[in-house]
Amino acid sequence: MEQKVTKKLVMTFKTDYDRNVSISVDNPKDNLQESAIKSAMELIIAKDVFAPKEEKLVALVEARIVVTNTNEYELA
């Protein structure tokens, strides 16, 4: 059995159509500060970098780091 641990930063935004949209970043830095995440999210909105389904990102909803432990079994 092999165990893998992965981390992902998930940033959730509100669109101008009142929908939530998430953008994830694999392997965020271990020492990532809340203020840096907030600044990056605000910059994404200000620069209008992403337009999911032609919608604008207009507000921050939440950010979280998700850690996943996966056990892989060799069956063959």
Backbone bond lengths (Angstrom), bond angles and torsions (degrees), N, CA, C in turn:
res aa  C-N    CA-C-N  psi(-1)  N-CA   C-N-CA  omega(-1)  CA-C   N-CA-C  phi
1 M - - - 1.458 - - 1.526 108.53 -
2 E 1.298 115.15 134.37 1.457 121.46 176.61 1.520 108.41 -117.90
3 Q 1.335 115.66 133.68 1.458 120.15 178.94 1.524 109.38 -108.42
4 K 1.335 115.58 131.57 1.462 121.71 176.71 1.519 109.10 -118.11
5 V 1.322 115.40 138.21 1.463 121.69 176.35 1.523 106.92 -116.03
6 T 1.329 116.33 125.21 1.459 120.85 177.39 1.526 109.38 -123.13
7 K 1.336 115.00 150.66 1.463 121.29 177.75 1.521 108.89 -125.40
8 K 1.325 114.56 145.98 1.455 120.61 -179.62 1.528 108.37 -145.50
9 L 1.332 116.31 134.18 1.460 121.85 172.35 1.520 107.12 -91.37
10 V 1.325 116.28 122.12 1.469 121.47 179.47 1.525 108.00 -112.75
11 M 1.341 115.63 118.31 1.464 121.87 -179.88 1.525 107.86 -110.46
12 T 1.318 116.78 126.78 1.458 121.33 -178.00 1.527 109.76 -113.34
13 F 1.327 114.43 132.51 1.464 123.34 -178.17 1.521 109.83 -122.15
14 K 1.332 115.90 156.32 1.467 122.98 171.17 1.526 106.93 -97.74
15 T 1.343 117.16 138.56 1.459 120.91 177.35 1.528 110.54 -97.64
16 D 1.324 115.31 171.01 1.462 119.61 178.18 1.531 112.67 -69.75
17 Y 1.333 117.56 -6.51 1.460 122.20 173.72 1.532 110.85 -102.29
18 D 1.350 115.80 16.24 1.454 123.83 176.99 1.533 113.33 61.91
19 R 1.339 115.82 33.03 1.464 121.64 175.34 1.519 108.96 -107.65
20 N 1.314 116.24 151.96 1.457 120.70 173.08 1.524 109.42 -92.64
21 V 1.328 115.77 136.43 1.459 122.85 178.46 1.524 107.30 -131.68
22 S 1.333 116.24 135.20 1.466 120.34 179.71 1.522 111.14 -112.18
23 I 1.316 114.33 143.29 1.461 122.98 174.46 1.524 105.65 -123.10
24 S 1.326 116.82 131.06 1.462 118.87 -178.76 1.519 111.29 -118.33
25 V 1.327 114.05 149.37 1.459 122.53 178.54 1.523 107.39 -126.16
26 D 1.332 116.75 122.02 1.454 121.34 179.14 1.527 110.98 -74.41
27 N 1.309 115.54 147.29 1.466 124.00 173.78 1.527 114.56 52.71
28 P 1.323 118.11 57.33 1.472 118.97 176.92 1.531 110.52 -66.08
29 K 1.311 116.17 158.20 1.466 121.33 178.55 1.531 110.09 -59.81
30 D 1.324 115.38 147.28 1.467 120.21 179.60 1.523 112.42 -66.90
31 N 1.321 117.41 -32.76 1.469 120.79 -175.62 1.532 112.52 -98.37
32 L 1.302 117.44 26.15 1.462 121.89 -178.17 1.526 110.40 -64.46
33 Q 1.318 116.20 128.45 1.469 122.44 -178.05 1.532 110.18 -95.29
34 E 1.320 115.69 148.83 1.462 121.79 178.41 1.531 111.10 -57.40
35 S 1.320 116.87 -39.72 1.467 120.27 -179.10 1.533 111.49 -64.61
36 A 1.328 117.41 -35.36 1.467 120.91 178.83 1.525 110.77 -69.21
37 I 1.324 116.69 -38.59 1.470 120.44 177.76 1.525 109.81 -64.29
38 K 1.328 116.40 -46.37 1.469 120.91 -179.90 1.530 110.86 -61.23
39 S 1.323 116.91 -43.32 1.469 120.77 178.78 1.526 111.32 -62.39
40 A 1.321 116.33 -42.56 1.466 120.14 179.09 1.527 111.32 -63.95
41 M 1.322 116.51 -41.61 1.467 120.23 178.90 1.526 110.99 -65.25
42 E 1.330 117.14 -41.59 1.465 120.73 177.97 1.525 110.84 -63.71
43 L 1.330 117.06 -37.30 1.465 121.43 177.94 1.529 111.28 -66.69
44 I 1.333 116.50 -39.51 1.477 120.32 176.73 1.520 110.02 -58.97
45 I 1.338 116.77 -43.01 1.479 120.15 178.38 1.525 110.36 -67.22
46 A 1.310 117.54 -47.12 1.473 121.59 -176.18 1.522 112.18 -62.59
47 K 1.323 117.47 -39.66 1.470 121.54 -178.20 1.524 112.51 -83.88
48 D 1.341 117.17 -6.54 1.464 122.06 178.96 1.537 110.34 52.92
49 V 1.337 114.61 48.51 1.462 121.82 -174.09 1.528 112.48 -72.46
50 F 1.313 117.45 -39.17 1.464 122.26 -176.70 1.521 110.47 -116.10
51 A 1.336 115.36 143.51 1.465 121.18 177.44 1.526 108.79 -138.79
52 P 1.333 116.81 75.75 1.466 118.88 -179.67 1.525 111.03 -65.94
53 K 1.312 115.80 126.70 1.480 121.69 -179.43 1.528 111.62 53.83
54 E 1.333 116.35 35.91 1.473 122.84 178.87 1.531 112.83 64.31
55 E 1.328 117.43 21.01 1.461 122.00 178.35 1.528 109.45 -101.56
56 K 1.317 116.27 151.33 1.468 121.26 177.77 1.523 109.26 -94.32
57 L 1.329 115.28 141.30 1.457 120.11 171.45 1.522 107.32 -80.45
58 V 1.330 116.71 127.23 1.462 119.54 -172.53 1.528 115.11 -123.41
59 A 1.343 118.10 -16.54 1.464 119.27 -177.09 1.529 110.74 -153.66
60 L 1.332 114.76 154.26 1.458 121.33 174.84 1.524 108.73 -83.79
61 V 1.313 116.52 138.09 1.468 120.52 176.11 1.521 109.84 -110.31
62 E 1.333 117.13 -56.85 1.458 120.69 179.61 1.518 110.36 -165.35
63 A 1.312 114.50 164.96 1.463 121.45 173.11 1.519 106.87 -141.34
64 R 1.311 115.81 143.75 1.459 119.75 178.88 1.522 110.02 -153.56
65 I 1.302 115.25 153.01 1.458 120.65 173.50 1.521 106.72 -104.06
66 V 1.323 114.86 124.06 1.458 121.77 -178.18 1.527 107.89 -105.38
67 V 1.325 115.34 124.76 1.465 121.61 177.71 1.526 107.27 -109.80
68 T 1.330 115.43 128.25 1.460 121.14 -178.17 1.522 109.87 -120.55
69 N 1.316 116.13 127.62 1.466 122.11 173.09 1.519 107.69 -101.95
70 T 1.318 116.60 123.45 1.455 121.34 -179.17 1.521 109.35 -120.87
71 N 1.314 115.81 126.87 1.468 121.01 174.13 1.510 108.52 -99.86
72 E 1.329 116.34 121.57 1.458 121.41 177.64 1.519 109.00 -106.77
73 Y 1.320 115.79 134.26 1.454 122.26 -179.12 1.516 109.52 -111.57
74 E 1.323 116.28 135.00 1.458 122.55 176.09 1.518 107.40 -88.02
75 L 1.335 116.34 106.87 1.455 120.28 -174.88 1.518 114.06 -99.67
76 A 1.312 117.73 -10.87 1.467 119.28 -178.61 1.516 110.95 -105.15
